[in-house]
Amino acid sequence: MVTAMSLFDAAFPATADAHREALRNLRTVAEEPVYYSFSFPVARWLARRCPGELAIDWDDFDDTTRLDELLARVMHPAEDDYFDSGWASTRDWLDEARGATPDFDWLMDQLGDRKLQPFWSQLYDAAEIPLAWDLAGSRYSKARNRLRPSSTAIRDDGMRPRPRSPKQAIMEPLEGIRLLPRRQGRRMIDVAMASLAVRYRETYHFNYANPDEVYLADVGCGISVAVFGLLPGHRFPLECTMGYLLLANGVPIGYGGASALFRQVNTGINIFDEFRRSEAAYLWTQVMRVYHALTGCTRFIANAYQFGGDNAEALKSGAFWFYYRLGYRPVAADVRELARSESAHIRRDRTYRSSVQVLRRLASCDMHLALPGARAGEFFDERWFDMVSLLATRSLAAAGPASRRESSGLAPIIAAVAADNWSPAEKRLTRQLLRAKAGRHELPYAKLLARHHKLLISLKNACRRAEKE
């Protein structure tokens, strides 16, 4: 088995023993227990993939009332009297019920009925069950959770800088994207789920990832990007939302998500703490390159939160300039002019730093990166999502109760704006859209949506009218 230590020794045989010891200490830290209250999807995944590694953290469990309500739903009727008698605490009763099975494993086994998953999810999340995850020897610890790469890229020429022309780098053709077989897709999801769980994180994109739709893009120099579609029952009504995992030589180093809508993609990036300040601009450019190759988008959107809007950490870090140097520009004219003035000041005086007050103004609106070919008329303002939802409600109300129960998430949106004057080709494309949204893979839907200019215009006009009411 190839380990981090063996790779290090092979690459740097003359390195001092002290450096090797530092790496061993890093592995020890990476295997310290995790204490966290995971959501039901993550808890279910942990129970399946890590049996015997987790236990309920009773020392941090102050109020078991909601857990009692959950247990009352799974116990046998013959057990009710003793459970309700007050003779035993929740922990004592669970110790009696579970036998030799770890308490967490026993509980999750009782919640295994797939038909009741939404019901169990609500009860489990309400209980806020603190867990202790023993990572010593776990295949999913930070030190062990990795894919075996086909080859290992070892570089000795320093960090790769930000591309001189980020837009050209994003549009550079990328041939090495493949749809993984289901088994490999499932394995990639496992790596993604674990990479967040050990860092006290989780994301909708991984929790409900579709093992039948996992794309892997090799962008060169040992860097790869795995992109995850969502399971049909967890897709968003209008957008095509897909998560991604960044890997270097098979080791997870960052993650994020993206929503494709017509010819635009809203996305962001998170580099894990251990790998920050290591080629972030290069990596982010490669992520955008992958999404451009997959969807054919001409515009990338970064919401204000990512660089400081209601996000003190991003504000103080100067994240605005990270996006600005990659070609993102504020959408508000006055903010765009302020950014231009600040940028000129920085070029004149390398010691100058924008004040927090200025950064707060710079983070008061979204930023866009427009690629060649992007058109202003193809932009769909995300503030209209509320109006789209209202249009869907009105459509369902007009159609009656049966439509509310039976129609897909996209259908009432289409019904709200479709008109008789749509051409046969536009109606045919609409039918293809509806089928693709519920299909095995969602990426074809994103590509079809990018072609449906009539739907874009109709939605924009309907949203504008609804806003004026």
C-alpha positions as a Markdown table, in Angstrom:
| # | Residue | x | y | z |
|---|---|---|---|---|
| 1 | Met | 0.0 | 0.0 | 0.0 |
| 2 | Val | 1.3 | 3.5 | -1.0 |
| 3 | Thr | 1.2 | 5.8 | 2.0 |
| 4 | Ala | 1.9 | 9.5 | 2.5 |
| 5 | Met | 5.1 | 8.5 | 4.3 |
| 6 | Ser | 6.3 | 6.2 | 1.6 |
| 7 | Leu | 5.7 | 8.8 | -1.1 |
| 8 | Phe | 7.5 | 11.4 | 1.0 |
| 9 | Asp | 10.5 | 9.1 | 1.6 |
| 10 | Ala | 10.7 | 8.2 | -2.1 |
| 11 | Ala | 10.6 | 11.8 | -3.2 |
| 12 | Phe | 12.9 | 13.2 | -0.5 |
| 13 | Pro | 15.3 | 10.4 | 0.6 |
| 14 | Ala | 17.7 | 12.9 | 2.2 |
| 15 | Thr | 15.2 | 14.8 | 4.3 |
| 16 | Ala | 16.0 | 15.1 | 7.9 |
| 17 | Asp | 14.5 | 12.8 | 10.4 |
| 18 | Ala | 12.8 | 15.7 | 12.1 |
| 19 | His | 10.8 | 16.4 | 9.0 |
| 20 | Arg | 9.6 | 12.8 | 8.9 |
| 21 | Glu | 8.7 | 13.0 | 12.6 |
| 22 | Ala | 6.6 | 16.1 | 11.8 |
| 23 | Leu | 4.7 | 14.1 | 9.2 |
| 24 | Arg | 4.1 | 11.3 | 11.6 |
| 25 | Asn | 2.7 | 13.8 | 14.2 |
| 26 | Leu | 0.5 | 15.2 | 11.5 |
| 27 | Arg | -1.0 | 11.8 | 10.9 |
| 28 | Thr | -1.6 | 11.4 | 14.7 |
| 29 | Val | -3.5 | 14.7 | 14.7 |
| 30 | Ala | -5.5 | 13.6 | 11.7 |
| 31 | Glu | -6.7 | 10.6 | 13.6 |
| 32 | Glu | -8.0 | 12.4 | 16.7 |
| 33 | Pro | -11.7 | 11.7 | 17.5 |
| 34 | Val | -14.4 | 13.8 | 15.9 |
| 35 | Tyr | -17.2 | 15.0 | 18.1 |
| 36 | Tyr | -20.2 | 16.3 | 16.2 |
| 37 | Ser | -24.0 | 16.1 | 15.7 |
| 38 | Phe | -24.3 | 15.0 | 12.1 |
| 39 | Ser | -27.5 | 15.3 | 10.0 |
| 40 | Phe | -29.4 | 12.1 | 9.3 |
| 41 | Pro | -28.0 | 11.6 | 5.7 |
| 42 | Val | -24.4 | 11.7 | 7.1 |
| 43 | Ala | -25.3 | 9.6 | 10.1 |
| 44 | Arg | -26.8 | 7.0 | 7.8 |
| 45 | Trp | -23.7 | 7.0 | 5.6 |
| 46 | Leu | -21.4 | 6.7 | 8.7 |
| 47 | Ala | -23.5 | 3.7 | 10.0 |
| 48 | Arg | -23.1 | 1.9 | 6.7 |
| 49 | Arg | -19.4 | 2.7 | 6.0 |
| 50 | Cys | -17.9 | 2.9 | 9.5 |
| 51 | Pro | -19.6 | 0.2 | 11.7 |
| 52 | Gly | -18.3 | 0.1 | 15.2 |
| 53 | Glu | -16.4 | 3.4 | 14.9 |
| 54 | Leu | -19.1 | 5.8 | 16.3 |
| 55 | Ala | -20.9 | 6.0 | 19.6 |
| 56 | Ile | -23.4 | 8.4 | 21.1 |
| 57 | Asp | -21.5 | 11.0 | 23.1 |
| 58 | Trp | -23.5 | 10.8 | 26.3 |
| 59 | Asp | -21.2 | 13.2 | 28.2 |
| 60 | Asp | -22.3 | 16.0 | 25.8 |
| 61 | Phe | -25.9 | 15.0 | 25.6 |
| 62 | Asp | -27.8 | 17.3 | 28.0 |
| 63 | Asp | -31.4 | 16.8 | 26.9 |
| 64 | Thr | -32.6 | 13.5 | 25.5 |
| 65 | Thr | -36.3 | 14.4 | 25.2 |
| 66 | Arg | -36.2 | 14.3 | 21.4 |
| 67 | Leu | -34.2 | 11.1 | 21.4 |
| 68 | Asp | -36.9 | 9.6 | 23.6 |
| 69 | Glu | -39.5 | 10.6 | 21.1 |
| 70 | Leu | -37.5 | 8.9 | 18.4 |
| 71 | Leu | -36.9 | 5.7 | 20.4 |
| 72 | Ala | -40.6 | 5.5 | 21.2 |
| 73 | Arg | -41.2 | 5.1 | 17.4 |
| 74 | Val | -38.9 | 2.2 | 17.0 |
| 75 | Met | -39.4 | 0.1 | 20.2 |
| 76 | His | -41.6 | -3.0 | 20.4 |
| 77 | Pro | -45.0 | -2.4 | 22.1 |
| 78 | Ala | -43.9 | -4.9 | 24.9 |
| 79 | Glu | -41.1 | -2.5 | 25.8 |
| 80 | Asp | -43.2 | 0.6 | 26.4 |
| 81 | Asp | -44.0 | 0.1 | 30.1 |
| 82 | Tyr | -40.4 | -0.1 | 31.3 |
| 83 | Phe | -39.2 | 2.7 | 29.0 |
| 84 | Asp | -41.9 | 5.0 | 30.4 |
| 85 | Ser | -41.6 | 3.9 | 34.0 |
| 86 | Gly | -38.8 | 6.2 | 34.9 |
| 87 | Trp | -36.7 | 3.4 | 36.4 |
| 88 | Ala | -34.0 | 3.8 | 33.7 |
| 89 | Ser | -32.5 | 6.7 | 32.0 |
| 90 | Thr | -32.5 | 6.9 | 28.2 |
| 91 | Arg | -28.9 | 5.6 | 28.1 |
| 92 | Asp | -29.7 | 2.8 | 30.5 |
| 93 | Trp | -32.6 | 1.6 | 28.5 |
| 94 | Leu | -30.6 | 1.8 | 25.2 |
| 95 | Asp | -27.9 | -0.3 | 26.9 |
| 96 | Glu | -30.5 | -3.0 | 27.6 |
| 97 | Ala | -32.0 | -2.8 | 24.1 |
| 98 | Arg | -28.8 | -2.9 | 22.1 |
| 99 | Gly | -27.2 | -5.9 | 23.6 |
| 100 | Ala | -23.6 | -6.2 | 22.3 |
| 101 | Thr | -24.2 | -3.8 | 19.4 |
| 102 | Pro | -22.7 | -0.3 | 19.7 |
| 103 | Asp | -25.5 | 2.2 | 20.6 |
| 104 | Phe | -25.2 | 4.3 | 17.4 |
| 105 | Asp | -25.1 | 1.2 | 15.1 |
| 106 | Trp | -28.2 | -0.2 | 16.9 |
| 107 | Leu | -30.1 | 3.0 | 16.6 |
| 108 | Met | -29.4 | 3.5 | 12.9 |
| 109 | Asp | -30.3 | -0.1 | 12.2 |
| 110 | Gln | -33.8 | 0.6 | 13.6 |
| 111 | Leu | -34.1 | 3.5 | 11.2 |
| 112 | Gly | -33.2 | 1.4 | 8.1 |
| 113 | Asp | -36.7 | 1.3 | 6.4 |
| 114 | Arg | -36.1 | 3.3 | 3.2 |
| 115 | Lys | -39.8 | 4.1 | 2.8 |
| 116 | Leu | -39.7 | 6.0 | 6.1 |
| 117 | Gln | -36.4 | 7.8 | 5.5 |
| 118 | Pro | -38.0 | 11.3 | 5.3 |
| 119 | Phe | -39.9 | 10.6 | 8.6 |
| 120 | Trp | -36.8 | 9.3 | 10.3 |
| 121 | Ser | -34.7 | 12.2 | 9.0 |
| 122 | Gln | -37.0 | 14.8 | 10.7 |
| 123 | Leu | -37.0 | 12.9 | 14.1 |
| 124 | Tyr | -33.3 | 12.2 | 14.0 |
| 125 | Asp | -32.3 | 15.8 | 13.1 |
| 126 | Ala | -34.6 | 17.2 | 15.8 |
| 127 | Ala | -32.9 | 15.0 | 18.4 |
| 128 | Glu | -29.4 | 16.6 | 17.7 |
| 129 | Ile | -27.6 | 13.5 | 18.8 |
| 130 | Pro | -23.9 | 14.2 | 19.6 |
| 131 | Leu | -21.6 | 11.5 | 18.3 |
| 132 | Ala | -18.0 | 10.5 | 19.0 |
| 133 | Trp | -16.1 | 9.1 | 16.0 |
| 134 | Asp | -13.0 | 7.1 | 16.7 |
| 135 | Leu | -10.7 | 7.7 | 13.7 |
| 136 | Ala | -7.8 | 5.6 | 15.0 |
| 137 | Gly | -7.3 | 3.1 | 12.2 |
| 138 | Ser | -10.3 | 4.3 | 10.2 |
| 139 | Arg | -10.0 | 4.1 | 6.5 |
| 140 | Tyr | -11.8 | 7.5 | 6.4 |
| 141 | Ser | -9.3 | 9.5 | 8.6 |
| 142 | Lys | -7.7 | 12.5 | 7.0 |
| 143 | Ala | -4.5 | 10.5 | 6.6 |
| 144 | Arg | -6.1 | 7.5 | 4.9 |
| 145 | Asn | -9.1 | 8.8 | 3.0 |
| 146 | Arg | -7.7 | 9.0 | -0.6 |
| 147 | Leu | -8.1 | 7.4 | -3.9 |
| 148 | Arg | -5.3 | 5.4 | -5.4 |
| 149 | Pro | -4.2 | 7.5 | -8.4 |
| 150 | Ser | -3.1 | 5.9 | -11.7 |
| 151 | Ser | 0.2 | 7.8 | -11.3 |
| 152 | Thr | 1.7 | 10.2 | -8.8 |
| 153 | Ala | 2.8 | 13.7 | -10.0 |
| 154 | Ile | 5.7 | 15.0 | -7.9 |
| 155 | Arg | 6.7 | 18.6 | -8.6 |
| 156 | Asp | 9.7 | 20.5 | -7.4 |
| 157 | Asp | 9.2 | 23.8 | -9.3 |
| 158 | Gly | 7.2 | 25.7 | -6.6 |
| 159 | Met | 3.6 | 26.8 | -6.6 |
| 160 | Arg | 1.7 | 27.4 | -9.8 |
| 161 | Pro | 0.8 | 31.1 | -10.0 |
| 162 | Arg | -2.5 | 32.6 | -11.1 |
| 163 | Pro | -2.9 | 32.2 | -14.9 |
| 164 | Arg | -1.9 | 35.3 | -16.8 |
| 165 | Ser | -5.2 | 35.1 | -18.7 |
| 166 | Pro | -7.8 | 33.3 | -16.5 |
| 167 | Lys | -10.5 | 33.5 | -19.1 |
| 168 | Gln | -8.3 | 31.8 | -21.7 |
| 169 | Ala | -7.4 | 29.1 | -19.1 |
| 170 | Ile | -11.1 | 28.5 | -18.3 |
| 171 | Met | -11.9 | 28.1 | -22.0 |
| 172 | Glu | -9.0 | 25.8 | -22.8 |
| 173 | Pro | -10.4 | 22.5 | -24.2 |
| 174 | Leu | -10.6 | 19.7 | -21.7 |
| 175 | Glu | -10.8 | 16.2 | -23.1 |
| 176 | Gly | -10.2 | 14.2 | -20.0 |
| 177 | Ile | -13.7 | 14.1 | -18.5 |
| 178 | Arg | -15.4 | 10.8 | -18.0 |
| 179 | Leu | -18.5 | 9.5 | -16.4 |
| 180 | Leu | -17.5 | 7.0 | -13.8 |
| 181 | Pro | -19.2 | 3.5 | -13.6 |
| 182 | Arg | -21.6 | 3.3 | -10.6 |
| 183 | Arg | -19.2 | 1.4 | -8.4 |
| 184 | Gln | -16.4 | 4.0 | -8.9 |
| 185 | Gly | -19.0 | 6.8 | -8.5 |
| 186 | Arg | -20.0 | 5.4 | -5.1 |
| 187 | Arg | -16.4 | 5.1 | -4.0 |
| 188 | Met | -15.9 | 8.8 | -5.0 |
| 189 | Ile | -18.9 | 9.8 | -3.0 |
| 190 | Asp | -17.5 | 8.0 | 0.0 |
| 191 | Val | -14.2 | 9.9 | -0.3 |
| 192 | Ala | -16.1 | 13.2 | -0.6 |
| 193 | Met | -18.5 | 12.5 | 2.4 |
| 194 | Ala | -15.6 | 11.5 | 4.6 |
| 195 | Ser | -13.4 | 14.4 | 3.6 |
| 196 | Leu | -16.1 | 16.8 | 5.1 |
| 197 | Ala | -17.2 | 14.7 | 8.0 |
| 198 | Val | -13.7 | 14.5 | 9.6 |
| 199 | Arg | -13.6 | 18.3 | 9.3 |
| 200 | Tyr | -17.0 | 18.8 | 11.1 |
| 201 | Arg | -18.7 | 19.7 | 7.8 |
| 202 | Glu | -21.3 | 18.4 | 5.4 |
| 203 | Thr | -23.0 | 19.6 | 2.2 |
| 204 | Tyr | -26.2 | 18.9 | 0.4 |
| 205 | His | -24.2 | 18.2 | -2.8 |
| 206 | Phe | -22.5 | 15.2 | -1.2 |
| 207 | Asn | -25.3 | 14.0 | 1.1 |
| 208 | Tyr | -27.6 | 13.4 | -1.9 |
| 209 | Ala | -25.0 | 12.8 | -4.6 |
| 210 | Asn | -26.0 | 10.4 | -7.4 |
| 211 | Pro | -23.6 | 7.4 | -7.8 |
| 212 | Asp | -24.8 | 7.1 | -11.4 |
| 213 | Glu | -23.7 | 10.6 | -12.2 |
| 214 | Val | -20.1 | 11.3 | -11.1 |
| 215 | Tyr | -17.8 | 12.9 | -13.6 |
| 216 | Leu | -14.0 | 12.8 | -13.1 |
| 217 | Ala | -11.9 | 15.4 | -14.9 |
| 218 | Asp | -8.1 | 15.1 | -15.0 |
| 219 | Val | -6.7 | 18.6 | -15.4 |
| 220 | Gly | -3.0 | 17.7 | -15.3 |
| 221 | Cys | -0.1 | 17.6 | -12.9 |
| 222 | Gly | -1.9 | 15.2 | -10.5 |
| 223 | Ile | -5.0 | 17.5 | -10.0 |
| 224 | Ser | -8.4 | 16.1 | -10.7 |
| 225 | Val | -12.0 | 17.4 | -10.2 |
| 226 | Ala | -14.9 | 15.1 | -9.4 |
| 227 | Val | -18.3 | 16.5 | -10.1 |
| 228 | Phe | -21.4 | 15.0 | -8.6 |
| 229 | Gly | -25.0 | 15.2 | -9.9 |
| 230 | Leu | -27.9 | 14.9 | -7.5 |
| 231 | Leu | -30.3 | 12.0 | -7.0 |
| 232 | Pro | -33.6 | 12.6 | -9.0 |
| 233 | Gly | -35.6 | 13.1 | -5.8 |
| 234 | His | -33.3 | 15.8 | -4.5 |
| 235 | Arg | -32.8 | 18.0 | -7.5 |
| 236 | Phe | -33.8 | 21.7 | -7.5 |
| 237 | Pro | -36.8 | 22.7 | -9.6 |
| 238 | Leu | -35.1 | 25.0 | -12.1 |
| 239 | Glu | -31.3 | 24.9 | -11.7 |
| 240 | Cys | -29.0 | 22.0 | -12.2 |
| 241 | Thr | -26.9 | 21.9 | -9.0 |
| 242 | Met | -23.8 | 19.8 | -8.9 |
| 243 | Gly | -21.1 | 19.5 | -6.2 |
| 244 | Tyr | -17.4 | 18.9 | -6.7 |
| 245 | Leu | -14.4 | 17.5 | -4.9 |
| 246 | Leu | -10.8 | 18.7 | -5.6 |
| 247 | Leu | -8.1 | 16.0 | -5.4 |
| 248 | Ala | -4.3 | 16.2 | -5.7 |
| 249 | Asn | -2.7 | 12.8 | -6.3 |
| 250 | Gly | -5.9 | 11.2 | -5.1 |
| 251 | Val | -6.0 | 13.2 | -1.8 |
| 252 | Pro | -9.0 | 15.5 | -1.2 |
| 253 | Ile | -7.9 | 19.1 | -0.9 |
| 254 | Gly | -11.1 | 21.1 | -1.3 |
| 255 | Tyr | -14.7 | 21.1 | -2.4 |
| 256 | Gly | -17.6 | 23.3 | -3.5 |
| 257 | Gly | -20.8 | 23.3 | -5.5 |
| 258 | Ala | -22.2 | 24.9 | -8.6 |
| 259 | Ser | -25.7 | 25.7 | -10.0 |
| 260 | Ala | -26.0 | 25.8 | -13.8 |
| 261 | Leu | -28.9 | 28.0 | -15.0 |
| 262 | Phe | -29.4 | 28.7 | -18.7 |
| 263 | Arg | -25.9 | 29.9 | -19.7 |
| 264 | Gln | -24.6 | 30.9 | -16.3 |
| 265 | Val | -23.0 | 29.0 | -13.4 |
| 266 | Asn | -23.0 | 30.2 | -9.7 |
| 267 | Thr | -20.2 | 28.5 | -7.8 |
| 268 | Gly | -17.6 | 28.9 | -5.1 |
| 269 | Ile | -14.6 | 27.2 | -3.7 |
| 270 | Asn | -13.4 | 25.9 | -0.3 |
| 271 | Ile | -9.8 | 24.8 | 0.2 |
| 272 | Phe | -9.3 | 22.6 | 3.3 |
| 273 | Asp | -7.2 | 24.3 | 6.0 |
| 274 | Glu | -4.2 | 22.0 | 5.5 |
| 275 | Phe | -3.9 | 23.0 | 1.9 |
| 276 | Arg | -4.7 | 26.7 | 1.9 |
| 277 | Arg | -2.3 | 29.2 | 0.4 |
| 278 | Ser | -1.3 | 26.5 | -2.1 |
| 279 | Glu | -2.2 | 27.4 | -5.6 |
| 280 | Ala | -5.8 | 28.5 | -4.8 |
| 281 | Ala | -6.1 | 30.7 | -7.9 |
| 282 | Tyr | -4.8 | 27.9 | -10.2 |
| 283 | Leu | -7.2 | 25.4 | -8.6 |
| 284 | Trp | -10.2 | 27.7 | -8.8 |
| 285 | Thr | -9.5 | 28.4 | -12.5 |
| 286 | Gln | -9.3 | 24.6 | -13.2 |
| 287 | Val | -12.7 | 24.1 | -11.4 |
| 288 | Met | -14.3 | 26.8 | -13.6 |
| 289 | Arg | -12.6 | 25.1 | -16.6 |
| 290 | Val | -14.3 | 21.8 | -15.8 |
| 291 | Tyr | -17.7 | 23.4 | -15.4 |
| 292 | His | -17.3 | 25.3 | -18.6 |
| 293 | Ala | -16.4 | 22.1 | -20.4 |
| 294 | Leu | -19.4 | 20.3 | -18.9 |
| 295 | Thr | -22.1 | 23.0 | -19.4 |
| 296 | Gly | -20.8 | 25.3 | -22.0 |
| 297 | Cys | -21.6 | 28.3 | -19.7 |
| 298 | Thr | -20.5 | 31.8 | -20.6 |
| 299 | Arg | -20.8 | 33.5 | -17.2 |
| 300 | Phe | -19.7 | 32.6 | -13.7 |
| 301 | Ile | -21.4 | 34.2 | -10.7 |
| 302 | Ala | -19.9 | 34.7 | -7.2 |
| 303 | Asn | -22.4 | 35.7 | -4.5 |
| 304 | Ala | -21.3 | 38.5 | -2.1 |
| 305 | Tyr | -21.2 | 36.1 | 0.9 |
| 306 | Gln | -18.2 | 34.3 | -0.7 |
| 307 | Phe | -16.0 | 37.5 | -0.5 |
| 308 | Gly | -17.4 | 39.3 | 2.5 |
| 309 | Gly | -21.1 | 40.0 | 2.4 |
| 310 | Asp | -22.3 | 39.0 | 5.9 |
| 311 | Asn | -19.1 | 36.9 | 6.2 |
| 312 | Ala | -16.5 | 38.5 | 8.5 |
| 313 | Glu | -13.8 | 35.9 | 7.8 |
| 314 | Ala | -14.0 | 36.4 | 4.0 |
| 315 | Leu | -14.1 | 40.2 | 4.5 |
| 316 | Lys | -11.0 | 40.4 | 6.6 |
| 317 | Ser | -9.1 | 38.0 | 4.3 |
| 318 | Gly | -9.5 | 40.3 | 1.4 |
| 319 | Ala | -11.3 | 37.5 | -0.6 |
| 320 | Phe | -12.7 | 40.2 | -2.9 |
| 321 | Trp | -9.4 | 40.7 | -4.5 |
| 322 | Phe | -8.9 | 36.9 | -5.1 |
| 323 | Tyr | -12.0 | 37.0 | -7.3 |
| 324 | Tyr | -11.2 | 40.4 | -8.9 |
| 325 | Arg | -7.7 | 39.2 | -10.0 |
| 326 | Leu | -9.3 | 36.3 | -11.7 |
| 327 | Gly | -11.5 | 38.6 | -13.8 |
| 328 | Tyr | -14.7 | 38.8 | -11.7 |
| 329 | Arg | -16.3 | 42.3 | -11.6 |
| 330 | Pro | -19.0 | 43.8 | -9.3 |
| 331 | Val | -22.4 | 44.0 | -11.0 |
| 332 | Ala | -23.3 | 47.4 | -9.5 |
| 333 | Ala | -21.8 | 50.3 | -11.4 |
| 334 | Asp | -20.8 | 52.3 | -8.4 |
| 335 | Val | -19.1 | 49.3 | -6.7 |
| 336 | Arg | -17.4 | 48.5 | -10.0 |
| 337 | Glu | -16.0 | 52.0 | -10.2 |
| 338 | Leu | -14.8 | 51.8 | -6.5 |
| 339 | Ala | -13.0 | 48.5 | -7.3 |
| 340 | Arg | -11.3 | 50.1 | -10.3 |
| 341 | Ser | -10.1 | 53.0 | -8.2 |
| 342 | Glu | -8.9 | 50.7 | -5.4 |
| 343 | Ser | -7.1 | 48.4 | -7.9 |
| 344 | Ala | -5.3 | 51.4 | -9.4 |
| 345 | His | -4.2 | 52.5 | -5.9 |
| 346 | Ile | -2.8 | 49.1 | -5.2 |
| 347 | Arg | -0.9 | 49.1 | -8.4 |
| 348 | Arg | 0.7 | 52.4 | -7.5 |
| 349 | Asp | 1.5 | 51.5 | -3.9 |
| 350 | Arg | 2.2 | 47.8 | -3.2 |
| 351 | Thr | 2.0 | 48.5 | 0.5 |
| 352 | Tyr | -1.6 | 49.8 | 0.3 |
| 353 | Arg | -4.4 | 47.7 | 1.7 |
| 354 | Ser | -8.1 | 48.4 | 1.3 |
| 355 | Ser | -9.7 | 49.2 | 4.6 |
| 356 | Val | -12.4 | 47.0 | 6.1 |
| 357 | Gln | -15.0 | 49.7 | 5.4 |
| 358 | Val | -14.0 | 49.8 | 1.7 |
| 359 | Leu | -14.0 | 46.0 | 1.5 |
| 360 | Arg | -17.5 | 46.0 | 3.0 |
| 361 | Arg | -18.7 | 48.3 | 0.2 |
| 362 | Leu | -17.0 | 46.1 | -2.4 |
| 363 | Ala | -18.8 | 43.1 | -1.0 |
| 364 | Ser | -22.2 | 44.7 | -1.2 |
| 365 | Cys | -23.2 | 43.0 | -4.5 |
| 366 | Asp | -22.4 | 39.9 | -6.5 |
| 367 | Met | -19.5 | 39.6 | -8.9 |
| 368 | His | -19.6 | 38.1 | -12.4 |
| 369 | Leu | -16.9 | 36.7 | -14.7 |
| 370 | Ala | -18.1 | 37.0 | -18.3 |
| 371 | Leu | -16.4 | 34.9 | -20.9 |
| 372 | Pro | -16.2 | 35.8 | -24.5 |
| 373 | Gly | -19.6 | 35.3 | -26.1 |
| 374 | Ala | -21.5 | 36.2 | -22.9 |
| 375 | Arg | -24.6 | 38.4 | -23.5 |
| 376 | Ala | -26.3 | 40.6 | -21.0 |
| 377 | Gly | -29.7 | 39.4 | -22.2 |
| 378 | Glu | -28.9 | 35.8 | -21.3 |
| 379 | Phe | -28.4 | 36.6 | -17.6 |
| 380 | Phe | -31.1 | 35.5 | -15.2 |
| 381 | Asp | -31.1 | 37.4 | -11.9 |
| 382 | Glu | -31.2 | 35.1 | -9.0 |
| 383 | Arg | -33.4 | 37.5 | -7.0 |
| 384 | Trp | -36.2 | 36.3 | -9.3 |
| 385 | Phe | -36.2 | 32.8 | -7.7 |
| 386 | Asp | -38.8 | 34.0 | -5.2 |
| 387 | Met | -41.0 | 35.2 | -8.1 |
| 388 | Val | -40.5 | 31.8 | -9.9 |
| 389 | Ser | -41.7 | 30.1 | -6.8 |
| 390 | Leu | -44.8 | 32.4 | -6.7 |
| 391 | Leu | -45.5 | 31.7 | -10.3 |
| 392 | Ala | -45.3 | 27.9 | -9.6 |
| 393 | Thr | -47.8 | 28.3 | -6.7 |
| 394 | Arg | -50.3 | 30.1 | -8.9 |
| 395 | Ser | -49.9 | 27.5 | -11.6 |
| 396 | Leu | -50.6 | 24.7 | -9.2 |
| 397 | Ala | -53.6 | 26.5 | -7.7 |
| 398 | Ala | -55.1 | 26.9 | -11.2 |
| 399 | Ala | -54.5 | 23.2 | -12.0 |
| 400 | Gly | -56.1 | 21.8 | -8.9 |
| 401 | Pro | -55.0 | 19.4 | -6.1 |
| 402 | Ala | -54.2 | 16.5 | -8.4 |
| 403 | Ser | -51.4 | 18.5 | -10.1 |
| 404 | Arg | -49.9 | 19.5 | -6.8 |
| 405 | Arg | -49.5 | 15.9 | -5.9 |
| 406 | Glu | -48.4 | 14.5 | -9.3 |
| 407 | Ser | -46.4 | 17.1 | -11.1 |
| 408 | Ser | -42.6 | 17.3 | -11.0 |
| 409 | Gly | -40.7 | 20.3 | -9.6 |
| 410 | Leu | -40.2 | 21.9 | -13.1 |
| 411 | Ala | -43.7 | 21.3 | -14.5 |
| 412 | Pro | -45.6 | 24.1 | -12.7 |
| 413 | Ile | -42.8 | 26.6 | -13.6 |
| 414 | Ile | -43.1 | 25.6 | -17.3 |
| 415 | Ala | -46.9 | 25.8 | -17.1 |
| 416 | Ala | -46.8 | 29.3 | -15.6 |
| 417 | Val | -45.0 | 30.8 | -18.6 |
| 418 | Ala | -45.6 | 28.5 | -21.6 |
| 419 | Ala | -47.8 | 30.0 | -24.3 |
| 420 | Asp | -49.6 | 28.8 | -27.4 |
| 421 | Asn | -47.4 | 31.0 | -29.6 |
| 422 | Trp | -44.3 | 28.9 | -28.8 |
| 423 | Ser | -43.0 | 27.3 | -31.9 |
| 424 | Pro | -43.1 | 23.5 | -32.4 |
| 425 | Ala | -39.4 | 23.3 | -31.9 |
| 426 | Glu | -39.7 | 25.3 | -28.6 |
| 427 | Lys | -42.4 | 23.0 | -27.4 |
| 428 | Arg | -40.4 | 19.9 | -28.4 |
| 429 | Leu | -37.4 | 21.3 | -26.4 |
| 430 | Thr | -39.7 | 21.9 | -23.4 |
| 431 | Arg | -40.8 | 18.3 | -23.4 |
| 432 | Gln | -37.2 | 17.2 | -23.6 |
| 433 | Leu | -36.4 | 19.4 | -20.7 |
| 434 | Leu | -39.1 | 17.8 | -18.5 |
| 435 | Arg | -37.9 | 14.3 | -19.3 |
| 436 | Ala | -34.2 | 15.2 | -18.7 |
| 437 | Lys | -34.9 | 16.8 | -15.3 |
| 438 | Ala | -36.2 | 13.5 | -14.1 |
| 439 | Gly | -33.7 | 11.4 | -16.0 |
| 440 | Arg | -30.8 | 9.2 | -14.7 |
| 441 | His | -28.4 | 12.1 | -15.3 |
| 442 | Glu | -29.1 | 15.8 | -14.8 |
| 443 | Leu | -26.3 | 17.3 | -16.9 |
| 444 | Pro | -28.2 | 16.8 | -20.2 |
| 445 | Tyr | -30.9 | 19.0 | -18.6 |
| 446 | Ala | -28.4 | 21.8 | -18.0 |
| 447 | Lys | -27.3 | 21.6 | -21.7 |
| 448 | Leu | -30.9 | 21.7 | -22.9 |
| 449 | Leu | -31.8 | 24.6 | -20.6 |
| 450 | Ala | -28.9 | 26.6 | -22.0 |
| 451 | Arg | -30.5 | 26.3 | -25.5 |
| 452 | His | -34.1 | 27.3 | -24.4 |
| 453 | His | -33.9 | 31.0 | -25.0 |
| 454 | Lys | -37.7 | 31.3 | -25.2 |
| 455 | Leu | -38.1 | 29.9 | -21.7 |
| 456 | Leu | -35.5 | 32.3 | -20.4 |
| 457 | Ile | -37.2 | 35.3 | -21.9 |
| 458 | Ser | -40.7 | 34.2 | -20.8 |
| 459 | Leu | -39.5 | 33.6 | -17.2 |
| 460 | Lys | -37.7 | 37.0 | -17.0 |
| 461 | Asn | -40.8 | 38.8 | -18.3 |
| 462 | Ala | -43.1 | 37.0 | -16.0 |
| 463 | Cys | -40.9 | 37.7 | -13.0 |
| 464 | Arg | -40.7 | 41.4 | -13.8 |
| 465 | Arg | -44.5 | 41.5 | -14.0 |
| 466 | Ala | -44.9 | 39.7 | -10.7 |
| 467 | Glu | -42.4 | 42.1 | -9.0 |
| 468 | Lys | -44.6 | 45.1 | -10.0 |
| 469 | Glu | -47.8 | 43.7 | -8.6 |
